[in-house]
Amino acid sequence: MGRSGGNRYLVLGLGEGLAADLALPPDQDELIAYGPLLSDNGDTWLGTAALLRAPNPDTARAALPPDRYADIEVHDWEFGRRR
């Protein structure tokens, strides 16, 4: 189940066009999962999803660079579901 304690967040970077941030971010200590969001047929990049531990939503949001996405959403998250 991973480390206990701390705040966990689902961060969604929504975009269109060329894929951004396909490589893992350099700071991976608190990273739980990371990867692209693809269309149903898998041909079109729609954004990036990251699950991570962070002290607050603003720190979690900083995991994805804002200049590469049309919008970045941050949601409280726990194993098994969003909160």
KOLMIMI-28728 format. One record per atom (N, C-alpha, C): residue number from 1; atom name; x, y, z. Coordinates in pm, 1 decimal. Each point is the difference from the previous one (the first is absolute). Layout:
N
{k: NUM&a: CA&xx: X&yy: Y&zz: Z}
...
This chain:
83
{k: 1&a: N&xx: 81.3&yy: -119.4&zz: 0.0}
{k: 1&a: CA&xx: -81.3&yy: 119.4&zz: 0.0}
{k: 1&a: C&xx: 85.7&yy: 125.9&zz: 0.0}
{k: 2&a: N&xx: 129.8&yy: -10.3&zz: -2.5}
{k: 2&a: CA&xx: 82.6&yy: 119.7&zz: -4.6}
{k: 2&a: C&xx: 21.1&yy: 59.7&zz: 137.4}
{k: 3&a: N&xx: 64.8&yy: 113.1&zz: 2.4}
{k: 3&a: CA&xx: 25.2&yy: 69.2&zz: 126.2}
{k: 3&a: C&xx: -130.4&yy: 44.8&zz: 62.8}
{k: 4&a: N&xx: -2.7&yy: 1.9&zz: 131.1}
{k: 4&a: CA&xx: -119.2&yy: 49.2&zz: 68.1}
{k: 4&a: C&xx: 20.8&yy: 146.1&zz: 36.9}
{k: 5&a: N&xx: -110.2&yy: 66.9&zz: 26.5}
{k: 5&a: CA&xx: 6.1&yy: 140.0&zz: 39.2}
{k: 5&a: C&xx: 19.5&yy: 92.5&zz: -118.4}
{k: 6&a: N&xx: -11.8&yy: 127.8&zz: 27.4}
{k: 6&a: CA&xx: 18.5&yy: 99.5&zz: -104.7}
{k: 6&a: C&xx: -123.6&yy: 17.0&zz: -85.3}
{k: 7&a: N&xx: 0.3&yy: 103.5&zz: -79.4}
{k: 7&a: CA&xx: -110.4&yy: 27.9&zz: -90.8}
{k: 7&a: C&xx: 33.3&yy: -56.4&zz: -136.9}
{k: 8&a: N&xx: -98.7&yy: -60.2&zz: -61.9}
{k: 8&a: CA&xx: 19.0&yy: -54.8&zz: -134.5}
{k: 8&a: C&xx: -92.5&yy: 73.0&zz: -95.8}
{k: 9&a: N&xx: 50.3&yy: 21.9&zz: -122.1}
{k: 9&a: CA&xx: -75.4&yy: 75.8&zz: -98.9}
{k: 9&a: C&xx: 5.3&yy: -67.2&zz: -136.5}
{k: 10&a: N&xx: -109.7&yy: 15.6&zz: -73.6}
{k: 10&a: CA&xx: -6.6&yy: -33.1&zz: -141.2}
{k: 10&a: C&xx: 12.0&yy: 132.4&zz: -74.0}
{k: 11&a: N&xx: 103.5&yy: 13.7&zz: -81.4}
{k: 11&a: CA&xx: 23.2&yy: 122.1&zz: -76.7}
{k: 11&a: C&xx: -20.7&yy: -33.3&zz: -147.4}
{k: 12&a: N&xx: -90.7&yy: 72.9&zz: -64.3}
{k: 12&a: CA&xx: -30.4&yy: -21.4&zz: -141.4}
{k: 12&a: C&xx: 40.2&yy: 123.7&zz: -78.6}
{k: 13&a: N&xx: 93.3&yy: -16.3&zz: -91.1}
{k: 13&a: CA&xx: 36.8&yy: 106.3&zz: -92.4}
{k: 13&a: C&xx: -72.6&yy: -25.3&zz: -130.3}
{k: 14&a: N&xx: -89.4&yy: 89.8&zz: -38.3}
{k: 14&a: CA&xx: -82.7&yy: -19.1&zz: -119.0}
{k: 14&a: C&xx: 54.1&yy: 84.7&zz: -113.5}
{k: 15&a: N&xx: 14.9&yy: -61.0&zz: -116.0}
{k: 15&a: CA&xx: 55.8&yy: 72.6&zz: -112.9}
{k: 15&a: C&xx: -45.4&yy: -59.0&zz: -130.9}
{k: 16&a: N&xx: 58.6&yy: 50.7&zz: -106.3}
{k: 16&a: CA&xx: -26.3&yy: -52.8&zz: -133.1}
{k: 16&a: C&xx: 122.9&yy: 25.9&zz: -84.8}
{k: 17&a: N&xx: 8.3&yy: -68.7&zz: -110.1}
{k: 17&a: CA&xx: 116.2&yy: 17.2&zz: -86.4}
{k: 17&a: C&xx: 108.4&yy: -99.7&zz: 35.1}
{k: 18&a: N&xx: 124.6&yy: 45.3&zz: -7.2}
{k: 18&a: CA&xx: 113.2&yy: -88.0&zz: 27.5}
{k: 18&a: C&xx: 6.4&yy: -35.3&zz: 148.2}
{k: 19&a: N&xx: 37.0&yy: -123.1&zz: 27.3}
{k: 19&a: CA&xx: 9.1&yy: -47.3&zz: 137.9}
{k: 19&a: C&xx: 105.5&yy: 77.3&zz: 77.8}
{k: 20&a: N&xx: -29.8&yy: 28.7&zz: 124.9}
{k: 20&a: CA&xx: 92.8&yy: 68.5&zz: 90.3}
{k: 20&a: C&xx: 31.9&yy: -91.8&zz: 117.2}
{k: 21&a: N&xx: 118.4&yy: 11.6&zz: 52.2}
{k: 21&a: CA&xx: 38.9&yy: -70.2&zz: 123.1}
{k: 21&a: C&xx: -17.5&yy: -151.1&zz: -6.7}
{k: 22&a: N&xx: 50.6&yy: -62.6&zz: -104.4}
{k: 22&a: CA&xx: -6.9&yy: -145.8&zz: -7.2}
{k: 22&a: C&xx: 104.2&yy: -65.7&zz: 89.8}
{k: 23&a: N&xx: 107.3&yy: 71.0&zz: 30.0}
{k: 23&a: CA&xx: 102.9&yy: -52.5&zz: 89.8}
{k: 23&a: C&xx: -40.6&yy: 27.2&zz: 144.7}
{k: 24&a: N&xx: 45.0&yy: -86.5&zz: 90.1}
{k: 24&a: CA&xx: -29.1&yy: 19.6&zz: 142.1}
{k: 24&a: C&xx: 62.4&yy: 129.4&zz: 49.8}
{k: 25&a: N&xx: -67.1&yy: 68.7&zz: 93.1}
{k: 25&a: CA&xx: 59.6&yy: 120.5&zz: 57.0}
{k: 25&a: C&xx: 125.6&yy: -35.5&zz: 79.3}
{k: 26&a: N&xx: 92.7&yy: 94.9&zz: 14.2}
{k: 26&a: CA&xx: 126.1&yy: -30.1&zz: 68.3}
{k: 26&a: C&xx: -16.8&yy: -35.5&zz: 147.9}
{k: 27&a: N&xx: -94.5&yy: 62.8&zz: 69.5}
{k: 27&a: CA&xx: -21.5&yy: -28.3&zz: 142.0}
{k: 27&a: C&xx: -106.2&yy: -108.7&zz: 12.0}
{k: 28&a: N&xx: 43.9&yy: -123.9&zz: 21.4}
{k: 28&a: CA&xx: -91.3&yy: -114.1&zz: 0.6}
{k: 28&a: C&xx: -22.7&yy: -58.5&zz: 138.9}
{k: 29&a: N&xx: 55.2&yy: 61.8&zz: 104.1}
{k: 29&a: CA&xx: -11.2&yy: -56.4&zz: 134.7}
{k: 29&a: C&xx: -144.3&yy: -18.7&zz: 44.5}
{k: 30&a: N&xx: -87.4&yy: 92.1&zz: -34.5}
{k: 30&a: CA&xx: -139.4&yy: -6.5&zz: 44.4}
{k: 30&a: C&xx: -95.0&yy: -39.3&zz: -113.0}
{k: 31&a: N&xx: 54.6&yy: -39.7&zz: -113.4}
{k: 31&a: CA&xx: -80.7&yy: -37.7&zz: -115.4}
{k: 31&a: C&xx: -53.6&yy: -141.7&zz: 16.9}
{k: 32&a: N&xx: -130.4&yy: -18.1&zz: -18.5}
{k: 32&a: CA&xx: -63.4&yy: -131.2&zz: 10.7}
{k: 32&a: C&xx: -21.4&yy: -58.6&zz: -139.1}
{k: 33&a: N&xx: -51.9&yy: 80.0&zz: -92.2}
{k: 33&a: CA&xx: -23.3&yy: -43.3&zz: -138.4}
{k: 33&a: C&xx: 3.9&yy: 122.4&zz: -89.7}
{k: 34&a: N&xx: 35.8&yy: -22.1&zz: -128.0}
{k: 34&a: CA&xx: 14.7&yy: 111.0&zz: -93.3}
{k: 34&a: C&xx: -13.4&yy: -53.1&zz: -141.5}
{k: 35&a: N&xx: -75.3&yy: 70.0&zz: -84.0}
{k: 35&a: CA&xx: -8.3&yy: -43.4&zz: -138.5}
{k: 35&a: C&xx: -95.2&yy: 83.4&zz: -82.8}
{k: 36&a: N&xx: -1.4&yy: -26.4&zz: -130.8}
{k: 36&a: CA&xx: -84.0&yy: 77.3&zz: -90.7}
{k: 36&a: C&xx: -147.0&yy: -39.5&zz: 9.8}
{k: 37&a: N&xx: -87.1&yy: 96.0&zz: -30.2}
{k: 37&a: CA&xx: -142.7&yy: -25.8&zz: -18.9}
{k: 37&a: C&xx: -22.1&yy: -5.3&zz: -150.6}
{k: 38&a: N&xx: -55.6&yy: -110.3&zz: -48.2}
{k: 38&a: CA&xx: -17.6&yy: -19.4&zz: -143.4}
{k: 38&a: C&xx: -147.2&yy: -13.9&zz: -35.6}
{k: 39&a: N&xx: -33.0&yy: 29.7&zz: -125.1}
{k: 39&a: CA&xx: -136.5&yy: -18.0&zz: -49.4}
{k: 39&a: C&xx: -35.5&yy: -148.6&zz: 3.0}
{k: 40&a: N&xx: -127.7&yy: -30.6&zz: -19.7}
{k: 40&a: CA&xx: -46.2&yy: -139.0&zz: 4.5}
{k: 40&a: C&xx: 75.3&yy: -90.6&zz: -96.3}
{k: 41&a: N&xx: 36.6&yy: 51.6&zz: -116.6}
{k: 41&a: CA&xx: 71.6&yy: -84.0&zz: -96.1}
{k: 41&a: C&xx: 151.3&yy: 1.8&zz: 22.8}
{k: 42&a: N&xx: 46.4&yy: 79.5&zz: 96.2}
{k: 42&a: CA&xx: 141.3&yy: 3.8&zz: 34.7}
{k: 42&a: C&xx: 86.5&yy: 81.6&zz: -93.7}
{k: 43&a: N&xx: -60.7&yy: 67.2&zz: -96.2}
{k: 43&a: CA&xx: 76.8&yy: 74.4&zz: -99.7}
{k: 43&a: C&xx: 23.8&yy: 146.3&zz: 35.2}
{k: 44&a: N&xx: -83.0&yy: 56.0&zz: 87.1}
{k: 44&a: CA&xx: 7.3&yy: 142.8&zz: 27.1}
{k: 44&a: C&xx: 33.5&yy: 24.6&zz: 146.6}
{k: 45&a: N&xx: 102.3&yy: 82.1&zz: 22.9}
{k: 45&a: CA&xx: 37.9&yy: 38.7&zz: 135.6}
{k: 45&a: C&xx: -98.0&yy: 105.5&zz: 49.3}
{k: 46&a: N&xx: -56.2&yy: -21.1&zz: 119.0}
{k: 46&a: CA&xx: -96.6&yy: 93.4&zz: 58.7}
{k: 46&a: C&xx: 54.6&yy: 71.7&zz: 122.7}
{k: 47&a: N&xx: 108.6&yy: -52.1&zz: 55.5}
{k: 47&a: CA&xx: 56.2&yy: 61.2&zz: 119.4}
{k: 47&a: C&xx: 89.9&yy: -96.9&zz: 74.0}
{k: 48&a: N&xx: 26.4&yy: 33.7&zz: 125.1}
{k: 48&a: CA&xx: 88.3&yy: -78.9&zz: 85.6}
{k: 48&a: C&xx: -65.1&yy: -14.5&zz: 136.8}
{k: 49&a: N&xx: 12.8&yy: -117.9&zz: 59.9}
{k: 49&a: CA&xx: -50.5&yy: -24.3&zz: 135.3}
{k: 49&a: C&xx: 117.0&yy: -32.5&zz: 91.7}
{k: 50&a: N&xx: -5.3&yy: 54.2&zz: 120.7}
{k: 50&a: CA&xx: 100.6&yy: -31.0&zz: 101.2}
{k: 50&a: C&xx: -70.7&yy: -25.5&zz: 132.2}
{k: 51&a: N&xx: 38.9&yy: -105.8&zz: 68.2}
{k: 51&a: CA&xx: -43.0&yy: -26.4&zz: 137.1}
{k: 51&a: C&xx: 122.4&yy: 20.9&zz: 87.3}
{k: 52&a: N&xx: -13.8&yy: 82.4&zz: 103.8}
{k: 52&a: CA&xx: 116.9&yy: 29.9&zz: 81.5}
{k: 52&a: C&xx: -38.0&yy: 43.7&zz: 140.0}
{k: 53&a: N&xx: 99.5&yy: -6.7&zz: 87.3}
{k: 53&a: CA&xx: -13.5&yy: 54.3&zz: 135.1}
{k: 53&a: C&xx: 59.1&yy: 139.3&zz: -1.2}
{k: 54&a: N&xx: -68.5&yy: 93.1&zz: 65.4}
{k: 54&a: CA&xx: 47.9&yy: 138.0&zz: 8.5}
{k: 54&a: C&xx: -60.0&yy: 64.2&zz: 124.5}
{k: 55&a: N&xx: 64.5&yy: 104.1&zz: 52.8}
{k: 55&a: CA&xx: -52.9&yy: 64.0&zz: 120.6}
{k: 55&a: C&xx: -130.6&yy: 75.8&zz: -22.8}
{k: 56&a: N&xx: -24.6&yy: 44.2&zz: -126.1}
{k: 56&a: CA&xx: -120.8&yy: 78.0&zz: -27.1}
{k: 56&a: C&xx: -29.1&yy: -2.0&zz: -150.5}
{k: 57&a: N&xx: -120.0&yy: 43.6&zz: -40.8}
{k: 57&a: CA&xx: -36.2&yy: -2.4&zz: -142.1}
{k: 57&a: C&xx: 91.3&yy: 83.8&zz: -89.4}
{k: 58&a: N&xx: 48.2&yy: 113.5&zz: 48.5}
{k: 58&a: CA&xx: 87.2&yy: 83.7&zz: -82.7}
{k: 58&a: C&xx: 131.6&yy: -69.9&zz: -32.1}
{k: 59&a: N&xx: 55.1&yy: -70.5&zz: 97.3}
{k: 59&a: CA&xx: 123.0&yy: -75.9&zz: -23.5}
{k: 59&a: C&xx: -26.6&yy: -113.6&zz: -98.1}
{k: 60&a: N&xx: -114.8&yy: -65.4&zz: 13.2}
{k: 60&a: CA&xx: -36.1&yy: -107.2&zz: -93.0}
{k: 60&a: C&xx: -13.9&yy: 54.4&zz: -142.0}
{k: 61&a: N&xx: -64.3&yy: 115.1&zz: -14.9}
{k: 61&a: CA&xx: -19.9&yy: 62.3&zz: -131.5}
{k: 61&a: C&xx: 134.7&yy: 27.8&zz: -68.0}
{k: 62&a: N&xx: 100.9&yy: 33.8&zz: 77.8}
{k: 62&a: CA&xx: 132.1&yy: 33.2&zz: -54.9}
{k: 62&a: C&xx: 70.2&yy: -120.8&zz: -62.2}
{k: 63&a: N&xx: -54.7&yy: -119.8&zz: 17.2}
{k: 63&a: CA&xx: 59.6&yy: -118.9&zz: -61.7}
{k: 63&a: C&xx: -10.0&yy: 5.1&zz: -152.1}
{k: 64&a: N&xx: -96.7&yy: 75.8&zz: -52.3}
{k: 64&a: CA&xx: -16.4&yy: 15.1&zz: -144.7}
{k: 64&a: C&xx: 21.9&yy: 146.5&zz: -36.6}
{k: 65&a: N&xx: 84.5&yy: 28.2&zz: -98.8}
{k: 65&a: CA&xx: 26.9&yy: 139.4&zz: -36.2}
{k: 65&a: C&xx: -122.0&yy: 66.1&zz: -64.9}
{k: 66&a: N&xx: -46.1&yy: 113.0&zz: 52.0}
{k: 66&a: CA&xx: -124.0&yy: 61.9&zz: -48.7}
{k: 66&a: C&xx: 6.8&yy: 47.5&zz: -144.7}
{k: 67&a: N&xx: 117.9&yy: 27.5&zz: -51.0}
{k: 67&a: CA&xx: 10.3&yy: 49.9&zz: -137.3}
{k: 67&a: C&xx: -22.3&yy: -109.0&zz: -105.1}
{k: 68&a: N&xx: -9.9&yy: -124.9&zz: 41.2}
{k: 68&a: CA&xx: -19.1&yy: -109.9&zz: -95.1}
{k: 68&a: C&xx: -143.4&yy: -52.1&zz: -5.5}
{k: 69&a: N&xx: -88.6&yy: 57.1&zz: 80.8}
{k: 69&a: CA&xx: -136.7&yy: -51.8&zz: 9.5}
{k: 69&a: C&xx: -101.5&yy: 112.7&zz: -8.6}
{k: 70&a: N&xx: -116.0&yy: -30.5&zz: -58.3}
{k: 70&a: CA&xx: -109.7&yy: 96.7&zz: -5.4}
{k: 70&a: C&xx: -59.0&yy: 20.1&zz: 139.3}
{k: 71&a: N&xx: -0.5&yy: -106.8&zz: 80.6}
{k: 71&a: CA&xx: -54.4&yy: 6.1&zz: 135.7}
{k: 71&a: C&xx: 66.1&yy: -109.2&zz: 82.7}
{k: 72&a: N&xx: 14.5&yy: 25.2&zz: 128.7}
{k: 72&a: CA&xx: 50.4&yy: -101.4&zz: 93.1}
{k: 72&a: C&xx: -99.5&yy: -10.2&zz: 114.4}
{k: 73&a: N&xx: -50.9&yy: -121.1&zz: 22.4}
{k: 73&a: CA&xx: -93.1&yy: -26.7&zz: 109.8}
{k: 73&a: C&xx: 73.0&yy: -76.0&zz: 109.8}
{k: 74&a: N&xx: -33.1&yy: 31.0&zz: 125.0}
{k: 74&a: CA&xx: 56.2&yy: -71.1&zz: 114.6}
{k: 74&a: C&xx: -116.1&yy: -51.4&zz: 84.7}
{k: 75&a: N&xx: 0.5&yy: -130.8&zz: 27.3}
{k: 75&a: CA&xx: -106.4&yy: -63.5&zz: 77.9}
{k: 75&a: C&xx: 61.3&yy: -76.4&zz: 116.7}
{k: 76&a: N&xx: -63.3&yy: 9.3&zz: 117.2}
{k: 76&a: CA&xx: 39.0&yy: -87.0&zz: 111.1}
{k: 76&a: C&xx: -18.1&yy: -143.7&zz: -46.2}
{k: 77&a: N&xx: 90.6&yy: -88.0&zz: 43.1}
{k: 77&a: CA&xx: -4.5&yy: -138.1&zz: -46.7}
{k: 77&a: C&xx: 45.6&yy: -93.4&zz: 110.6}
{k: 78&a: N&xx: -56.4&yy: -119.6&zz: 1.9}
{k: 78&a: CA&xx: 47.7&yy: -106.4&zz: 87.4}
{k: 78&a: C&xx: -4.1&yy: -129.3&zz: -79.0}
{k: 79&a: N&xx: 75.3&yy: -99.3&zz: 42.1}
{k: 79&a: CA&xx: 3.1&yy: -126.0&zz: -72.9}
{k: 79&a: C&xx: -141.1&yy: -53.2&zz: -16.9}
{k: 80&a: N&xx: -35.9&yy: -29.6&zz: -123.1}
{k: 80&a: CA&xx: -131.3&yy: -55.3&zz: -29.6}
{k: 80&a: C&xx: -99.2&yy: 100.8&zz: -55.0}
{k: 81&a: N&xx: 23.3&yy: 132.9&zz: 23.0}
{k: 81&a: CA&xx: -98.1&yy: 98.2&zz: -49.1}
{k: 81&a: C&xx: 46.1&yy: 143.0&zz: 28.1}
{k: 82&a: N&xx: -68.4&yy: 94.5&zz: -69.2}
{k: 82&a: CA&xx: 15.1&yy: 141.4&zz: 35.4}
{k: 82&a: C&xx: -79.1&yy: 24.4&zz: 126.6}
{k: 83&a: N&xx: 38.7&yy: 99.9&zz: 77.4}
{k: 83&a: CA&xx: -77.2&yy: 35.8&zz: 120.3}
{k: 83&a: C&xx: -98.5&yy: 107.5&zz: -33.2}
